[in-house]
Amino acid sequence: MSFRKYLFIAVFGIFLAGPLHAFARPLTGIVNASLPAVSMANFLTWTLQALDFPREPADCTLQFNRIPRGMRQTLCTAQAYDVLAIFGKSRNYSEFNKTITHGEALMVITTLLDKHEKTPVDAFKDVKSDGEKAAVMNAVALKWMVPVRANFFGVDRPLTGSEAMALLKAVSGQTAARYRETISVTVPVNSSVLPKQDLINAVWQLITRDFLKSDKISQEEAAYKAIEGLVDSLDDPYTNFFRPVSASDFSNQIKGEISGIGAQIEERKGEIVIVSPLPGSPAERAGLGAGDVILEANGISLTGMGAEKAVTYIRGERGSQVTLKIRRNGSEISVTCVRDVISIPEIQVKWHGDTAVVQLVQFGETTEKQIRTIFSDINQKHPRGIILDLRNNGGGLLSAADLVVSNFVPRGTVVAKVESRSETTEERTDGDPTVDPATKVVVLVNKASASASEIVAGALQDLDRATIVGTQTFGKGTVQEVIGFRTGEALKITIAEWLTPNGRKLEGIGVKPDVIIDTTDRDEQLQRALNILR
């Protein structure tokens, strides 16, 4: 048995000998009150931490696919207390990224605390299910939450961060009076402890004590620089630490909203490289293209700066200008872009006669929510063929890529093999195909097609379900997980490498098209795809 399991059993035994929980923890270090909407995953995590529920081991059996490693223990604990039943029987973890409602939040707390207050709630016309009624009874009797109106409680309203703070403050204020002791467990030092921690502390103490210009000392900046140094030491262009502003920008990009020049970038060997300009963006209008290296922004060198910091110099207010020094094919040129607010049209559908052309700009939340419905609607029109245009698509969510492939292959088909440090798993489709198996498919790619785009192209190529047309793709074959912190920061970390269903590695290689059209003329590539489908 591992030390982790031994440790858990020891802690659990102590809790059984005394009260059920320890003291409720301060909420300011747990709840992000500034969030305009709280996800189910966030609320579960916050509630279990705020009320100090004993944590279950992370090795339980869960019904969900693609669970982030940081959420396994939270979900195992929630499952042990029968909380997961509140959210239905979906097998897709992405459901937990949806906003939690007032009613669901109250049902979580009601289930965890096993409360059964009795008070009339029939006046609330929106309180219908037995679970909602039991939760609202507790909320009214124990003053957890105030109804919206005398006849309308608001169970379906989305929960904000400030409302979550108020709710958990009300709940933890009542439960704390019942807790009689605090339990501390000392974990032995192991290899995961920060190396040279004593030296780092000593240097910091000397700085704060002796450095001449004490006004130049910033605790926050020192902490961020130390964290960024740890991440930079990995020498991985895809593992990044996001400060709060950058974390918010990254989240908005996945949601389809970004600001600036509208170009996806990556850091490669200390340089900022454009992966792809977004269609109709200031970057595309200025003539920027995949592979361009951004050396400077308004005279400030970006070399060696890191992608997340470089972005802060490239982006700016709508209408302002940024002059970029670009290296392209060995020559340096200056390009001026007028910044704008970019709303990404993630999916575009056009028809060329009886052939549907579906262009995906990125694999974000819009694709997750809409792509199967879109292909189902296309299939009902009995197209001659479908062209999936992934050119200049820099990637996005692995779960969205799975959903795209699921439209064309039988349920349970392997989309990719994912190799992490500890195991190899298979990503499989979790839905029946929406497109007739007899409908021919062509996928368009180019050197700016990366990551999730390559997962889709590589899978459909291996499965003989599509003809790949265009140029060699970018060659990004690793998987990243984004872990958000309560204080607003985030860490995007490489956790695995993915292979195509046939076991092909694409990191640094990319997908080689079945039909190579090495041209910058997009119409020529599209025309070849149309000819293949005739």
C-alpha positions in Angstrom: 0.0 0.0 0.0 1.3 3.4 -0.9 2.2 6.1 1.7 -0.7 8.2 0.4 -3.2 5.5 1.3 -1.5 5.0 4.7 -1.7 8.7 5.4 -5.4 8.8 4.4 -6.4 5.9 6.6 -4.6 7.5 9.6 -6.4 10.8 9.1 -9.7 9.2 8.6 -9.3 7.1 11.8 -8.7 10.3 13.8 -11.8 11.9 12.4 -13.9 8.9 13.3 -12.6 9.1 16.9 -13.6 12.7 17.3 -16.1 15.0 15.5 -16.9 14.5 11.8 -15.1 17.7 10.6 -12.4 20.0 11.7 -12.9 23.8 12.0 -14.3 25.5 8.9 -11.5 27.3 7.0 -11.3 31.0 6.2 -13.2 31.6 3.0 -11.1 34.5 1.6 -8.4 32.0 0.7 -10.8 29.5 -0.8 -13.6 31.3 -2.8 -12.9 33.6 -5.7 -15.7 36.2 -5.0 -14.9 38.1 -8.2 -16.1 35.4 -10.6 -19.2 36.5 -12.6 -20.3 32.8 -12.7 -19.2 29.8 -10.7 -18.7 26.4 -12.3 -19.9 23.2 -10.7 -16.3 22.0 -10.3 -15.4 25.3 -8.5 -18.3 25.1 -6.1 -17.7 21.5 -5.2 -14.0 22.2 -4.5 -14.8 25.4 -2.5 -17.5 23.7 -0.4 -15.4 20.7 0.6 -12.5 22.9 1.5 -14.6 25.5 3.3 -16.3 22.9 5.5 -13.1 20.7 5.8 -14.8 17.5 4.9 -12.5 14.4 5.1 -11.1 13.8 1.6 -11.5 10.4 -0.1 -8.6 8.8 -2.0 -8.3 9.9 -5.6 -8.3 6.2 -6.9 -12.1 5.6 -6.7 -14.0 4.5 -9.8 -15.8 7.4 -11.5 -18.2 7.4 -14.4 -16.7 10.4 -16.1 -14.4 10.7 -19.1 -11.3 13.0 -19.2 -11.1 14.0 -15.6 -8.4 16.5 -14.8 -5.9 15.1 -12.2 -6.6 17.9 -9.8 -10.3 17.1 -9.7 -10.2 13.4 -9.0 -10.1 13.6 -5.2 -12.8 16.3 -5.1 -15.1 14.1 -7.3 -14.3 11.0 -5.3 -15.2 12.8 -2.1 -18.4 14.2 -3.6 -19.3 10.7 -4.8 -18.7 9.3 -1.3 -21.3 11.8 0.1 -23.8 11.0 -2.8 -23.4 14.6 -4.2 -22.7 13.6 -7.8 -26.3 12.3 -8.3 -27.4 15.9 -8.2 -25.8 16.6 -11.5 -27.4 13.7 -13.4 -25.8 10.7 -15.2 -23.6 12.4 -17.8 -20.3 10.6 -18.4 -18.6 13.7 -19.7 -16.5 15.7 -17.2 -17.1 18.9 -19.2 -20.5 19.1 -17.6 -18.8 20.2 -14.4 -17.4 23.3 -16.2 -20.9 24.6 -16.6 -22.3 27.3 -14.3 -23.9 26.0 -11.1 -27.4 27.3 -10.3 -28.6 28.5 -6.9 -30.7 25.4 -6.5 -27.9 23.0 -7.4 -25.6 24.8 -4.9 -28.2 24.5 -2.1 -28.7 20.8 -3.0 -24.9 20.2 -2.7 -24.8 21.6 0.8 -28.0 19.9 1.9 -26.7 16.6 0.8 -23.3 17.1 2.4 -24.7 18.3 5.8 -27.7 15.9 5.7 -30.0 18.7 6.7 -33.8 18.2 6.9 -35.4 21.4 8.0 -39.2 21.8 7.5 -40.8 25.0 6.4 -43.4 25.9 3.8 -42.0 26.5 0.3 -45.1 25.9 -1.8 -45.3 29.7 -2.5 -42.2 29.5 -4.7 -43.5 28.6 -8.1 -40.0 27.8 -9.5 -39.2 25.2 -6.8 -40.5 21.9 -8.3 -38.4 18.8 -7.6 -38.2 17.1 -4.3 -34.5 17.8 -4.1 -35.1 21.5 -4.8 -37.8 21.6 -2.1 -35.6 20.0 0.5 -32.7 22.4 -0.3 -34.9 25.5 -0.3 -36.5 24.5 3.0 -33.0 24.4 4.6 -32.1 27.7 2.9 -35.2 29.5 4.2 -35.2 28.0 7.7 -31.4 28.4 8.3 -31.1 31.7 6.3 -28.6 30.4 3.9 -30.0 32.4 1.0 -32.6 35.1 0.4 -35.4 34.4 -2.1 -35.6 36.7 -5.2 -39.3 37.4 -4.5 -42.1 36.2 -2.3 -43.3 33.7 -4.9 -40.0 33.1 -6.8 -36.9 31.7 -5.1 -34.5 31.8 -8.1 -33.3 28.1 -8.1 -32.4 28.3 -11.8 -30.3 31.5 -11.5 -26.6 31.2 -12.1 -24.5 31.5 -8.9 -21.9 34.3 -8.9 -18.6 34.3 -6.9 -19.9 36.8 -4.4 -23.1 34.8 -3.9 -21.0 31.6 -3.3 -19.0 33.5 -0.7 -22.1 34.7 1.1 -23.7 31.2 1.0 -20.6 29.4 2.3 -20.1 32.1 4.9 -23.7 31.5 6.2 -23.3 27.8 6.2 -19.8 27.6 7.7 -20.8 30.2 10.4 -23.4 27.8 11.6 -21.4 24.6 11.4 -18.2 26.0 13.0 -20.0 26.2 16.4 -20.3 22.4 16.3 -16.6 21.6 15.8 -14.7 21.0 18.9 -11.1 20.3 17.8 -8.7 20.8 15.0 -6.6 18.0 13.6 -3.1 18.6 12.2 -1.2 16.0 10.2 2.5 16.4 9.5 3.5 15.0 6.2 7.1 13.7 6.0 9.4 15.5 3.6 9.6 13.9 0.2 11.0 14.5 -3.3 8.2 16.8 -4.2 9.3 19.5 -1.7 10.8 22.6 -3.4 14.6 22.0 -3.9 17.0 24.3 -2.0 14.1 25.7 -0.1 16.4 26.7 2.8 18.7 28.6 0.4 15.8 30.4 -1.3 14.4 31.5 2.1 17.9 32.6 3.2 18.4 34.7 0.1 15.0 36.3 0.5 15.6 37.2 4.1 18.9 38.8 3.1 17.2 40.8 0.4 14.5 42.0 2.7 17.0 42.9 5.4 19.9 44.4 3.5 19.0 45.4 0.0 19.7 49.2 -0.3 16.6 50.2 -2.3 13.9 48.6 -0.1 11.2 50.4 -2.1 12.1 48.2 -5.0 11.2 45.0 -3.2 7.9 43.6 -4.3 6.8 40.4 -2.5 4.2 39.7 -5.2 6.7 40.2 -8.1 9.3 38.1 -6.3 6.9 35.3 -5.8 5.7 35.4 -9.4 9.3 35.6 -10.8 10.2 32.5 -8.6 7.2 30.5 -10.0 8.0 31.6 -13.5 11.6 30.5 -13.0 10.5 27.1 -11.9 8.2 26.7 -15.0 10.9 28.1 -17.4 13.4 25.6 -16.1 11.3 22.8 -17.7 12.3 24.2 -21.2 8.8 23.3 -22.5 7.1 25.9 -24.7 3.7 24.6 -23.8 4.0 24.7 -20.0 3.2 28.2 -18.8 2.3 30.0 -15.6 -0.4 32.6 -16.0 -0.7 35.6 -13.8 -4.4 36.6 -13.1 -4.7 38.9 -16.2 -3.1 36.4 -18.5 -5.2 33.6 -17.0 -8.3 35.5 -17.7 -7.2 36.2 -21.3 -6.5 32.5 -21.8 -9.9 31.6 -20.5 -11.6 34.1 -22.7 -9.8 32.8 -25.7 -11.1 29.3 -25.1 -14.6 30.8 -24.7 -14.2 32.6 -28.1 -13.4 36.1 -27.0 -9.9 37.7 -27.2 -8.5 41.2 -27.7 -5.5 42.5 -29.5 -4.3 41.6 -33.0 -6.1 38.2 -33.3 -3.2 35.8 -33.7 -2.4 32.6 -31.9 1.3 32.5 -30.8 3.7 30.0 -29.3 7.2 30.4 -27.8 9.9 28.4 -29.6 13.5 28.4 -28.4 12.9 31.8 -26.8 11.2 33.4 -29.8 7.5 34.4 -30.3 6.2 32.6 -33.3 2.8 33.1 -34.9 0.9 29.8 -35.2 -2.0 31.2 -37.1 -3.8 34.5 -37.6 -7.5 34.4 -37.0 -9.8 34.9 -40.0 -10.7 38.6 -40.5 -8.4 39.6 -37.6 -6.1 42.7 -37.6 -3.2 40.2 -37.9 -4.6 38.7 -41.1 -5.4 42.1 -42.6 -1.9 43.2 -41.9 -0.5 40.2 -43.8 0.9 38.3 -40.8 1.1 34.5 -41.4 2.0 31.2 -39.7 5.7 30.9 -39.0 6.3 34.7 -38.7 8.6 35.5 -35.7 7.7 38.5 -33.7 11.0 40.1 -32.6 9.7 43.4 -31.2 6.4 45.2 -30.3 6.6 49.0 -30.3 10.3 48.8 -30.0 10.4 46.4 -27.1 12.3 43.2 -27.7 10.2 40.1 -27.1 13.0 37.6 -27.5 13.5 35.5 -24.3 10.5 37.1 -22.7 8.1 34.2 -22.8 4.7 34.0 -24.6 2.6 35.1 -21.6 4.5 38.3 -21.0 5.0 39.0 -24.7 1.2 39.0 -25.1 0.9 41.9 -22.7 2.9 44.1 -25.2 1.1 42.9 -28.3 -2.4 43.4 -26.9 -3.9 46.7 -26.0 -7.0 48.9 -26.2 -9.2 48.8 -29.2 -8.2 51.3 -31.9 -4.6 51.6 -30.6 -1.7 50.6 -32.9 1.2 48.2 -32.3 4.2 48.1 -34.6 5.8 44.7 -34.8 9.2 43.8 -36.1 8.8 40.5 -38.0 11.4 38.0 -39.2 10.1 36.1 -42.2 12.3 33.8 -44.3 15.5 35.4 -43.0 14.4 39.0 -43.6 13.1 41.5 -41.1 10.1 43.7 -41.8 7.9 46.1 -39.8 4.1 45.6 -39.7 1.6 47.9 -38.0 -1.6 46.4 -36.7 -4.7 48.3 -35.4 -5.8 46.4 -32.3 -9.4 45.4 -32.0 -11.7 43.3 -29.8 -11.8 39.9 -31.4 -14.9 37.7 -31.1 -13.9 34.4 -32.7 -16.5 33.0 -35.1 -15.5 29.5 -34.0 -17.6 27.6 -36.6 -18.6 28.7 -40.1 -20.7 26.6 -42.5 -20.9 27.3 -46.2 -22.3 25.3 -49.1 -20.7 24.8 -52.5 -23.6 23.3 -54.4 -24.4 20.1 -52.5 -21.1 20.0 -50.6 -20.9 21.4 -47.1 -17.8 23.2 -46.0 -17.4 23.4 -42.2 -14.6 25.7 -41.1 -13.4 25.4 -37.5 -11.2 28.3 -36.3 -10.4 26.7 -32.9 -11.6 23.8 -30.7 -13.2 25.8 -27.9 -16.4 25.7 -25.9 -18.6 26.7 -28.9 -17.4 23.6 -30.7 -18.1 21.4 -27.7 -21.7 22.7 -27.4 -22.7 23.0 -31.1 -20.6 20.8 -33.4 -22.7 17.6 -33.2 -25.9 19.5 -33.8 -24.4 21.3 -36.8 -23.3 18.0 -38.4 -26.6 16.4 -37.7 -28.4 19.3 -39.5 -26.0 19.0 -42.4 -26.6 15.3 -42.7 -30.4 15.8 -42.9 -29.7 17.8 -46.1 -28.0 14.7 -47.7 -24.8 16.4 -48.9 -22.7 14.9 -51.6 -19.7 15.3 -49.3 -18.3 17.3 -46.3 -15.2 19.4 -46.3 -13.8 20.0 -42.8 -11.5 23.0 -43.0 -8.9 23.0 -40.2 -6.4 25.4 -41.9 -5.0 28.0 -39.5 -6.7 26.2 -36.6 -4.2 26.3 -33.7 -6.1 23.7 -31.6 -7.9 24.0 -28.3 -9.8 21.5 -26.1 -9.1 17.7 -26.5 -12.7 17.0 -25.6 -13.9 19.2 -28.5 -11.6 17.3 -30.8 -13.2 14.0 -29.6 -16.6 15.4 -30.3 -15.7 16.4 -33.9 -14.4 13.0 -34.7 -17.5 11.4 -33.1 -19.7 12.7 -35.9 -18.0 10.4 -38.5 -17.1 7.1 -36.7 -19.0 4.5 -34.6 -19.4 5.1 -30.8 -16.4 3.9 -28.9 -13.9 4.4 -31.7 -10.3 5.3 -30.6 -9.5 8.9 -31.4 -6.1 9.1 -29.8 -3.8 7.3 -27.4 -2.5 9.4 -24.6 0.7 8.5 -22.9 1.4 10.1 -19.5 4.2 9.4 -17.0 2.1 6.7 -15.3 -0.2 5.2 -17.9 -1.4 5.0 -21.4 -5.1 5.7 -22.0 -7.3 5.8 -25.1 -9.6 8.7 -26.0 -12.8 7.2 -27.4 -15.8 8.7 -28.9 -18.9 8.9 -26.7 -21.7 9.3 -29.2 -23.2 7.8 -32.2 -22.1 9.2 -35.6 -24.3 12.0 -36.9 -23.1 11.8 -40.5 -24.1 9.0 -42.9 -21.1 6.5 -43.2 -21.4 6.7 -47.0 -20.8 10.5 -47.0 -17.3 11.3 -48.2 -15.2 13.6 -46.1 -12.1 15.7 -46.9 -10.1 17.5 -44.2 -8.1 20.6 -45.2 -4.9 21.3 -43.3 -1.8 23.5 -43.5 1.3 24.3 -41.5 -0.8 26.4 -39.0 -3.1 23.4 -38.2 -1.9 22.3 -34.8 -2.7 20.3 -31.7 -6.4 19.4 -31.6 -6.5 19.9 -35.4 -3.8 17.3 -35.8 -5.7 14.9 -33.5 -8.8 15.1 -35.7 -6.8 14.9 -39.0 -4.6 12.1 -37.8 -7.5 10.1 -36.4 -9.7 10.4 -39.5 -6.7 9.5 -41.7 -5.8 6.4 -39.6 -9.4 5.3 -39.6 -9.7 5.7 -43.4 -12.7 8.0 -42.9 -11.4 11.1 -44.6 -8.9 12.2 -47.2 -6.4 14.8 -45.9 -5.6 17.6 -48.3 -3.1 20.5 -48.0 0.3 20.9 -46.5 2.2 19.3 -43.6 0.7 20.3 -40.2 2.4 22.1 -37.3 3.5 19.1 -35.3 2.3 19.6 -31.8 1.7 16.2 -30.2 1.5 16.9 -26.5 -1.5 17.3 -24.1 -1.8 20.2 -21.6 -3.9 20.5 -18.5 -5.0 23.9 -17.2 -5.2 24.2 -13.4 -6.8 27.3 -12.0 -6.0 28.7 -8.6 -8.4 30.5 -6.2 -6.3 33.7 -6.4 -6.8 34.0 -10.2 -3.6 32.5 -11.5 -3.4 29.4 -13.6 -0.8 26.8 -14.7 -0.9 25.2 -18.1 1.3 22.1 -17.9 2.2 19.4 -20.3 1.0 16.1 -18.8 1.0 13.7 -21.7 1.9 12.9 -25.3 -0.7 11.8 -27.7 -0.5 9.3 -30.6 -2.9 8.7 -33.5 -5.1 5.5 -33.3 -2.4 3.6 -35.2 0.3 4.8 -32.8 1.9 7.5 -34.9 3.8 10.2 -33.0 3.3 13.7 -34.4 5.3 15.9 -32.0 7.7 17.8 -34.2 6.5 16.0 -37.3 2.8 16.7 -38.0 0.3 15.1 -40.2 1.4 14.4 -43.8 -1.6 15.0 -46.2 -2.8 12.2 -48.5 -2.9 14.9 -51.2 -0.3 17.6 -50.9 -1.2 21.0 -52.3 1.8 23.1 -51.3 0.4 26.6 -52.1 -0.7 29.7 -50.4 -3.8 29.9 -52.6 -6.6 28.6 -50.3 -9.0 28.4 -53.2 -6.7 25.9 -55.0 -6.7 23.6 -52.0 -10.5 24.0 -51.6 -11.0 23.3 -55.3 -9.0 20.1 -55.1 -11.2 19.0 -52.1 -14.3 19.7 -54.1 -13.0 17.7 -57.1 -12.3 14.7 -54.8 -15.9 14.7 -53.6 -17.4 14.8 -57.1 
